[in-house]
Every structure is written in C-alpha cells, then in structure tokens.
C-alpha cells in the first residue's frame, strides 16, 4: 500500500475519531446542562413554594393582628397583600411553565386550595371583628381547626417539595451518569486517536520511511561517488519509497550503461590510435618483409582473442601463401589456391557462421569447430592477399560486431599498404630493369654490387664477377638489321638468366655488354659456370624473319674476391680480363691475373 494511501486512511480515521470525541464531549456537556437545568428548576420551585407559605403566614399574621389589636393598619396591609395574590390557576400555570409535572401540580393545587380556605376564614374573622364580635374572630383565627388547616397547607407544600426533590435528584443523578459516560467515551476516543497517531507515526516514519530512506541515502551516496557496486534495497511495498528505490535502481542501471559506453569509447579511441599507429608503420615499410613484421606485431593487439593468419598472393604459384600467423590458428591451411576461399571468389568478407547461413571455405579443415572470418585484400579489383581469423568461442555478439569493424579497418589498411609496396616494386623493377632483355640494368647492378661487396667483406665469403661481351655484335645489326640485334640481345640475356641459380645475378650494362655477379662462388666454381654459359651461347640458334642468324659467341672476363684483390676493384679487374679475352681472339673465358688486378688498380 502506498504511503499516501496509508496517510490518507490514518488521517481519515483520526478525523473520524476526533469528530466522535468532540460529539461525546458535546453530549457530555449537554448532560451537564440538563443537570444544571434540573437544579435551577428545583431552585425555582423551592422559591415558589416558599413564597406560598410566606403568603399564607403573612396573611394570617395580619388578620390575627387586626383581630387582636383592632389596628386598621393590619387590615390595610392584609387587604394589600391579599390583592397581590393571583388565582390558583395562574400560579399553577406559572409552575407548569417552569417544568412541574401533573402530580406535582395536583399536590401544589391542593395546598393552594387549603390556603384559599384559610383566606376565606381570615375574611370571616375580620368581618366578625369589624362587627364587634371579637370572640368569634379569635375562635376562627386561633382555633384548632385553623391550626390544622395551616398544617395541611404546610404538609401539601412539603409533599410538593418532596416530589420535586425526588424528581430533581433523579434527573441530576441521571444527567451526572450520562455526562460521566460521555466524558469517559470522549477520553477513550482521545486515547485511541493519540494511540493511532503514535502507531502511524512509528510505522510510517520509522518502519516505512526512516529505515528505507537511510538505506537509500547510503546507496545514493555511493552512486554519487560512481560506486556502481552499490545495489538499491529490494522493497515489496508499492509506495513512494518503492518509487524512489525503483528510480535509484534505474539511475544505477543508467550509470552502469554509461560506464560501459565510456569503456567502449575509451577502448574504441585506444583501438583507433592503435590502427593509426599501424597505418603510420605500414606507410613506412620499404618491403613486404617489413609489412609482414608490422602485421605480426599489431594484429594480436587489435584483436587479442582472435587467432589469425596473413596470406599474400604468390604470383609464381598463383596461390595464397601464409606470410605470418599469430595466437596459433589451427583450422586453415598455410597455402591454398585462391579459388578455395569464398571471400577471394566474391571479393567480400566471408563468415560461414553467423546470422546468415553460409558455406565454409575449402581451405578450412573439415572438422573446424569454430566460426571463421576471411577478409580479402584487394587492389584495383585484384586479390593480393587475405586476412584470416578464428572467432573465440562464447563471444558476445556485440564484441564480435565491434571487433569485426576493427578487422575490416585493419584489412583495408594492410591491403592499401601491400598494394603500395607492390606498386613500388613494379616501379622499382621498371627503373632497375632493362626493357629489352628484362635483366636488371646498370643502376640495379651498382646497388647490388655495393650490397654484395659489403656482405663479402663482413662474412669473408668469396664473390665472383664475370664480364660478358657478344663477339662481333655489330655484324648482326649491319647484316640483318637492328631488330635482329635486339633478338640476339634478348636471347643472350635469357641464356645468362636461365643458367644462374637463385643466388647469382645477371645484368645488362649497356650495348652488348653483360655482367654476372656470383656471391659465394669461389674461382673454380665460377669458372665452371662461365664455361657452361659459353657452351650454351654456342649452341644457341636464332632465326629472324626466316633466316638463321648464325653462331653466337661471346668473350668472358672472370675475377674473384679475394683471389684477385680488393672487392671494390672487382669489376675493373674482370673488365681487364675481358679485354685480354678479346685481344686473344674472342670466344673464350679469361681468368684475371695479378697483372689484371694491378692494371685495374692503376
């Protein structure tokens, strides 16, 4: 029950009890008024009867005085008092108006009749005395009969007073009892009203207000200090205190929600800062290796509970190859064709588990128990890589959605950085490669030579350099045209490139001159490779516009570090050996000597 209802009921009961108490007090006052009225009525009747007796005795005294003394003043006084008397009915009417009942009036009427009889005897005695018969007058006024009549009047008046006293005493007693009863009831009503007030005061103020308010005050104080562990007390009462507790409970829930949103906002800001730092690092990468290391370092921080892999498209195998992995993913293959991933097929993020039923990718294990996310990395409509993630079990939908947005942003940044690196590599290859033969050009050669010399000196490993010059190249241009000369250059470049392993490098310096750098090749191994190339060139057959261009030969000059001096003079030493090969008749391999090294130094 609500406090307002309880208060209203208590107020109503208090008002009713107060009205009842006031009514009983009014009734008690009315009873006391009736008591006072009865006493006043008695006094009025006593005065009336006393006046009647006084009148009888006064007339008797005046008549006897006249009879005895013959003094006319007694007669005059008698006549005046007798004239002042009213009739019996008038006196009775007066007493009836004062509240006398019929029995009392009959008793008083009898007394008045006897008084009137005495008056007649007094008149007779006065008449006898005036006629001179004093003896008769005295017998009338002083006789036994006159005395008995006086006693009868006194007896009737006494009877009237007795009856009046009985009735008055009974009325006073009854009025007193009634007043006492109503007064007692009034006191009881007042006591009940006070008790009800105290009970309501104790129940409402202490039990239903003070105690819950103290507990709610403690909760509000803790909530004001952002201590949301404070739990509002549960109350089963549907009242204002319950409304306050419900409002505080809603305030606490709003505070918890606001705290959660603030945490999400802080996490989102931190994650965006992390993504911004990742973007900066990706923009600073000079190679795919740098990019892979950056992704391997940042990806677990962005999605700490999402194991994953970074795949980069291998153009030579036309397949996706794992570049790096984090948090030990276990349900995807390390290498697979692009056609086995639905994300790469569709060019969109693919999740086989979620709100929409979908098919799993073929690069996943058949018994993969977790849901996965495949995000393609695309550049200009071409898939250049993929981000693969395994969702954690029992993760909330909100967490998956929020992390999914970060993963999309991560994939976008990685795809853009990877595309920039590939574009940079293409531009570098275009700047570092010979357009005719496809071999690295002189600029690339200078960079590579410096790098290999530094490595050879640091690791104390051999480094061989071989100069190659096509014999009589001008003959092909003059006899068959420049197109034929270009065909010869392309064929020779292809032979040199195909004859090398991955650790060796072939370059076109310009014109018909080529150079081959072979790190880690000692002199005898480099010489064997030079003889092999020489034979392959001899076996080379080139047709141009239906005509065979003839045998192609070349001169070779070979120098090796540390056999032929300092590595920074290696190219000049090999060039000196090439000049000797040409001077000695071409189509041969000439190994540099100390003399060639000295000539190169000079």
C-alpha positions, 0 to 999 in steps of 0.5 A: 500500500502506498504511503499516501494511501496509508496517510490518507486512511490514518488521517481519515480515521483520526478525523473520524475519531476526533469528530466522535470525541468532540460529539461525546464531549458535546453530549457530555456537556449537554448532560451537564446542562440538563443537570444544571437545568434540573437544579435551577428548576428545583431552585425555582420551585423551592422559591415558589413554594416558599413564597406560598407559605410566606403568603399564607403566614403573612396573611394570617399574621395580619388578620390575627393582628387586626383581630387582636389589636383592632389596628386598621393598619393590619387590615390595610396591609392584609387587604394589600397583600391579599390583592397581590395574590393571583388565582390558583390557576395562574400560579399553577400555570406559572409552575407548569411553565417552569417544568412541574409535572401533573402530580406535582401540580395536583399536590401544589393545587391542593395546598393552594386550595387549603390556603384559599380556605384559610383566606376565606376564614381570615375574611370571616374573622375580620368581618366578625371583628369589624362587627364587634364580635371579637370572640368569634374572630379569635375562635376562627383565627386561633382555633384548632381547626385553623391550626390544622388547616395551616398544617395541611397547607404546610404538609401539601407544600412539603409533599410538593417539595418532596416530589420535586426533590425526588424528581430533581435528584433523579434527573441530576443523578441521571444527567451526572451518569450520562455526562460521566459516560460521555466524558469517559467515551470522549477520553477513550476516543482521545486515547485511541486517536493519540494511540493511532497517531503514535502507531502511524507515526512509528510505522510510517516514519520509522518502519516505512520511511526512516529505515528505507530512506537511510538505506537509500541515502547510503546507496545514493551516496555511493552512486554519487561517488560512481560506486556502481557496486552499490545495489538499491534495497529490494522493497515489496511495498508499492509506495513512494519509497518503492518509487524512489528505490525503483528510480535509484535502481534505474539511475544505477542501471543508467550509470552502469550503461554509461560506464560501459559506453565510456569503456567502449569509447575509451577502448574504441579511441585506444583501438583507433590510435592503435590502427593509426599507429599501424597505418603510420608503420605500414606507410613506412615499410620499404618491403613486404618483409617489413609489412609482414613484421608490422602485421605480426606485431599489431594484429594480436593487439587489435584483436587479442582473442582472435587467432589469425593468419596473413596470406599474400598472393604468390604470383609464381604459384598463383596461390595464397601463401601464409606470410605470418600467423599469430595466437596459433590458428589451427583450422586453415591451411598455410597455402591454398589456391585462391579459388578455395576461399569464398571471400577471394571468389566474391571479393567480400568478407566471408563468415560461414557462421553467423546470422546468415547461413553460409558455406565454409571455405575449402581451405578450412579443415573439415572438422573446424569447430569454430566460426571463421572470418576471411577478409580479402585484400584487394587492389584495383579489383585484384586479390593480393592477399587475405586476412584470416581469423578464428572467432573465440568461442562464447563471444558476445555478439556485440564484441564480435560486431565491434571487433569485426569493424576493427578487422575490416579497418585493419584489412583495408589498411594492410591491403592499401599498404601491400598494394603500395609496396607492390606498386613500388616494386613494379616501379622499382623493377621498371627503373632497375630493369632493362626493357629489352632483355628484362635483366636488371640494368646498370643502376640495379647492378651498382646497388647490388654490387655495393650490397654484395661487396659489403656482405663479402667483406663482413662474412669473408665469403668469396664473390665472383664477377664475370664480364660478358661481351657478344663477339662481333655484335655489330655484324648482326645489326649491319647484316640483318638489321637492328631488330635482329640485334635486339633478338640476339640481345634478348636471347643472350640475356635469357641464356645468362638468366636461365643458367644462374641459380637463385643466388647469382645475378645477371645484368645488362650494362649497356650495348652488348655488354653483360655482367654476372655477379656470383656471391659465394662462388669461389674461382673454380666454381665460377669458372665452371659456370662461365664455361657452361654459359659459353657452351650454351651461347654456342649452341644457341640458334636464332632465326629472324624473319626466316633466316638463321642468324648464325653462331653466337659467341661471346668473350668472358672476363672472370675475377674473384674476391679475394683471389684477385684483390680488393672487392671494390676493384672487382669489376675493373679487374674482370673488365681487364680480363675481358679485354685480354679475352678479346685481344686473344681472339674472342670466344673464350673465358679469361681468368684475371691475373695479378697483372689484371688486378694491378692494371685495374688498380692503376 
